[in-house]
């Protein structure tokens, strides 16, 4: 790959990333009063994290069953309001033991 194209790709990535972050501040001046939009924006980070994490959790093992059972254990542990570290530890231990 040429050095010139790497610089162009890097600058393009910087511009796109900053546009995504700056555009809401430019177009939305005041507080958002619409309940639907507020709840949508509240849950976007959680949905994004789930979409990025779920496939890797199920497909990290040779078969999907240990990953799916670890995911189920994590959901149950989080239902009982355990913290992030204990839930992650439980999921890792169950996934490791079931391989």
PAZA-388604 format. One line per field, with one value per residue: residue number from 1; x, y, z of N, C-alpha, C in turn. Coordinates in steps of 0.001 Angstrom, whole numbers. Atoms other than C-alpha are relative to their C-alpha. Layout:
residues N
num (NUM ...) .
neast (X ...) .
nnorth (Y ...) .
nup (Z ...) .
caeast (X ...) .
canorth (Y ...) .
caup (Z ...) .
ceast (X ...) .
cnorth (Y ...) .
cup (Z ...) .
***
This chain:
residues 99
num (1 2 3 4 5 6 7 8 9 10 11 12 13 14 15 16 17 18 19 20 21 22 23 24 25 26 27 28 29 30 31 32 33 34 35 36 37 38 39 40 41 42 43 44 45 46 47 48 49 50 51 52 53 54 55 56 57 58 59 60 61 62 63 64 65 66 67 68 69 70 71 72 73 74 75 76 77 78 79 80 81 82 83 84 85 86 87 88 89 90 91 92 93 94 95 96 97 98 99) .
neast (848 -811 42 962 1356 204 273 1344 956 -40 683 1412 545 75 1089 1280 203 312 1321 1019 39 282 1300 1082 -163 308 1408 882 -480 557 295 960 1194 766 -274 -468 -1381 -841 -173 -810 -1396 -467 -286 -905 -1281 189 274 -1242 -870 553 -176 -1412 -456 744 -533 -1300 160 520 -891 -1379 -296 83 1426 686 707 -622 159 1405 244 -684 834 1166 -463 -253 1293 545 -813 286 1354 -142 -715 -1436 -729 -543 -1101 470 735 -1001 -746 885 120 -1283 -215 929 -445 -1230 270 845 -675) .
nnorth (-1169 -1205 -871 -1060 477 183 -1325 -389 801 -459 -1299 268 596 -1063 -906 678 179 -1291 -433 721 -526 -1430 -272 -211 -1273 -1101 -6 16 -1107 0 1326 801 186 1132 1181 1094 -275 102 1405 599 -384 601 1418 247 613 1371 826 99 928 1346 461 303 1030 1257 1007 506 839 1302 629 74 1388 843 146 -1138 310 -567 -1455 -322 262 -1060 -1190 179 -177 -1430 -690 320 -684 -1441 -184 -103 -1262 105 -1006 371 950 1358 592 397 1136 1172 398 571 1292 990 282 792 1338 771 296) .
nup (0 83 -1171 260 -209 -1440 -559 451 -763 -1380 -53 234 -1226 -1008 372 -197 -1434 -608 465 -768 -1365 -11 617 -968 -715 916 391 -1171 -847 -1359 -551 742 -832 487 -827 832 399 -1198 -372 1060 -206 -1243 178 1126 -398 -455 1175 760 -717 134 1380 209 -920 88 932 -445 -1184 414 973 -507 -314 1207 303 -614 -1255 -1207 16 -286 -1431 -740 162 -871 -1381 -175 -115 -1332 -1010 36 -509 -1453 -222 -211 755 1298 -148 -338 1121 1004 -535 61 1414 434 -674 568 1358 -75 -523 920 1265) .
caeast (0 1322 2124 -67 -3194 -2712 -2652 -5795 -7623 -6522 -7704 -11004 -11544 -10808 -13251 -16061 -15579 -15608 -18653 -20605 -19682 -20085 -23305 -25651 -24163 -24649 -28207 -29652 -29316 -31623 -32760 -34745 -38316 -39715 -40038 -39514 -36303 -34957 -35604 -34151 -30955 -30772 -30778 -28533 -25260 -26669 -27984 -24702 -22743 -25098 -24876 -21080 -20770 -23446 -22065 -18545 -19794 -21689 -19084 -15956 -16203 -15856 -19611 -22204 -23667 -21050 -21194 -24997 -25037 -22458 -24640 -27674 -25688 -24596 -28183 -29262 -26338 -27069 -30746 -29646 -27806 -24252 -21647 -19924 -16805 -18631 -20931 -17968 -16086 -19069 -19479 -15769 -15633 -18738 -17519 -14121 -15552 -17982 -15437) .
canorth (0 3399 5886 8516 6349 5546 9255 9858 7002 8246 11804 10488 8378 11387 13583 11009 10283 13958 14682 11999 13544 17193 16971 16463 19484 21634 20575 20132 23381 23026 20196 17372 17238 14388 11292 8848 10513 10783 7110 6137 8063 6606 2997 3403 2704 -462 -1789 -1017 -2854 -5835 -6020 -5965 -8417 -11054 -12666 -12904 -14395 -17160 -17776 -17602 -21294 -24197 -24808 -22150 -23996 -23080 -19445 -19437 -21004 -18476 -15710 -17115 -17293 -13687 -12564 -14358 -12935 -9415 -9903 -10339 -6996 -8298 -5869 -5900 -7721 -10605 -11109 -11151 -13540 -15902 -15890 -16563 -19373 -21090 -20737 -22139 -25088 -26095 -26184) .
caup (0 -865 1854 190 282 3971 4788 2707 4448 7852 7160 5796 8931 11151 9223 9287 12989 13911 11727 13556 16899 15947 13891 16884 18658 15564 14715 18221 20141 23141 25373 23787 25087 22993 25194 22341 21147 24699 25441 22046 22741 26256 25021 21943 23838 25422 22117 20388 23068 22887 19099 19236 22138 21492 18309 19736 22973 21212 18491 20705 21522 19056 19272 20104 23111 25758 24673 24750 28235 29447 28025 29835 33084 32570 32051 35233 37215 36011 36837 40462 40173 40280 39004 35644 36858 38616 35612 33206 35498 35731 31939 31382 33929 32565 28997 29947 31911 29149 26325) .
ceast (897 -183 -1057 -1426 -295 -345 -1400 -1060 -63 -736 -1502 -666 -149 -1175 -1356 -300 -384 -1340 -1113 -124 -420 -1400 -1130 115 -361 -1495 -968 535 -483 -229 -1077 -1177 -836 401 570 1467 941 230 822 1473 573 448 974 1340 -141 -246 1271 960 -496 226 1455 453 -651 581 1344 -137 -477 995 1450 424 -127 -1440 -742 -624 690 -127 -1421 -330 702 -783 -1228 374 286 -1277 -609 782 -272 -1415 23 902 1452 690 558 1100 -479 -759 973 788 -831 -104 1293 230 -916 392 1241 -275 -792 674 492) .
cnorth (1237 863 1088 -458 -232 1333 454 -768 454 1330 -189 -601 1047 924 -645 -167 1319 546 -669 580 1456 307 146 1325 1190 80 30 1024 -105 -1410 -705 -308 -1201 -1253 -1155 196 -121 -1451 -734 301 -595 -1443 -308 -597 -1459 -939 -194 -981 -1437 -557 -352 -1203 -1357 -992 -573 -911 -1394 -722 -128 -1429 -850 -290 1127 -279 524 1527 425 -235 1037 1302 -77 186 1478 803 -243 724 1499 293 144 1166 -170 1032 -550 -1050 -1389 -673 -471 -1206 -1281 -504 -655 -1375 -1066 -357 -863 -1428 -860 -315 -1432) .
cup (0 1236 -165 291 1484 650 -394 784 1457 157 -208 1236 1097 -289 265 1487 665 -477 782 1408 59 -515 1018 757 -880 -256 1176 989 1447 505 -839 920 -417 771 -804 -378 1193 402 -1054 216 1281 -221 -1131 449 436 -1180 -822 660 -136 -1402 -268 826 -257 -1008 440 1207 -392 -907 479 308 -1263 -434 705 1362 1256 72 328 1471 877 -92 894 1469 280 137 1374 1083 1 471 1524 407 436 -884 -1308 133 408 -1150 -1078 472 -59 -1430 -483 608 -589 -1429 -28 454 -981 -1323 0) .
***
